[in-house]
Amino acid sequence: MRKIKSMKIDLSKLDLTESVIDIMRVSKVVKGGRRFKLKAIVAIGNKNGYVGVGMGKATETVDAIKKATESARRNIRKVYVNDKGTIPYEMLGKCGASKVLLKPASEGTGVIATNTVRVILELAGIRNILTKSLGSNTSTNLSKATFNGLCSIYSPEDIYQMKRGNSSNAVEDINEEN
């Protein structure tokens, strides 16, 4: 499928909620020993179709979370969620050795997912979905795989435009209107 150019999103109009997914201690071996830092993963979204994931490293927890939040704000994307609160079709998100299978579910199912995936899906506004984690379960790759899977879902209007053979500009115009 064609690559859709991401549009500029005005963050001032969105009521964003942030959530810390994971904080882990990482180390670097140097001549004098080990240097420790903290790595934070943060998801941010408005629970109505916009979501972003970011990571940040620093020596202090607060600084790592602040960097991760800024990174998530820069990476915020529009995600297609239909009126039933689910995705329109099955999607496989990949990052490194992690894969996340996202399957649409009927109303009343809820979010069936691991904690890392659940946070991102709920901040995107998805209420009914089934997921399966395949491969590695590291929180870093799992969060990136989930975000990649959500970003690669096209709306039915986008698919219609692509099947008609219109240029990718028509698809970009549709995304800018939404």
Secondary structure as GFF3:
##gff-version 3
##sequence-region A 1 178
A	DSSP	three_ten_helix	11	13	.	.	.	ID=ss1
A	DSSP	beta_strand	17	30	.	.	.	ID=ss2
A	DSSP	beta_strand	33	45	.	.	.	ID=ss3
A	DSSP	beta_strand	50	58	.	.	.	ID=ss4
A	DSSP	alpha_helix	61	74	.	.	.	ID=ss5
A	DSSP	beta_strand	77	78	.	.	.	ID=ss6
A	DSSP	beta_strand	91	95	.	.	.	ID=ss7
A	DSSP	beta_strand	98	104	.	.	.	ID=ss8
A	DSSP	beta_strand	111	112	.	.	.	ID=ss9
A	DSSP	alpha_helix	115	124	.	.	.	ID=ss10
A	DSSP	beta_strand	129	135	.	.	.	ID=ss11
A	DSSP	alpha_helix	139	151	.	.	.	ID=ss12
A	DSSP	alpha_helix	156	164	.	.	.	ID=ss13
A	DSSP	alpha_helix	168	177	.	.	.	ID=ss14
###
